[in-house]
Amino acid sequence: MDTYEDELNDIIADYERNMTIFKESYALAKLYPNDPTYTTSYIESKKNLTDLSQSLLDLNSRIQSSI
């Protein structure tokens, strides 16, 4: 079973990867608003960041419950 630290490190790594994708897809979606590929990538990366934020909140809640 992963420790809290391992889970946190995984979230951080995933966040960094997804933030890079988000920045790129955001810029491309603004440059080419009629291209569905960039718009879809932007929407998906935004959702991934939201999901990661929720994972971080869930981890925080589990840590607080165990204290």
Residue pairs with C-beta under 8 A, 6 or more apart in sequence:
2 10
4 59
4 62
4 63
7 59
8 56
8 59
11 52
11 55
11 56
11 59
14 48
14 52
15 49
15 52
18 45
18 48
18 49
18 52
19 49
21 41
21 45
21 48
22 42
22 45
22 46
22 48
22 49
25 38
25 41
25 42
25 44
25 45
26 42
26 45
28 35
28 38
28 41
28 42
29 35
29 38
29 39
29 41
29 42
31 38
32 38
33 39
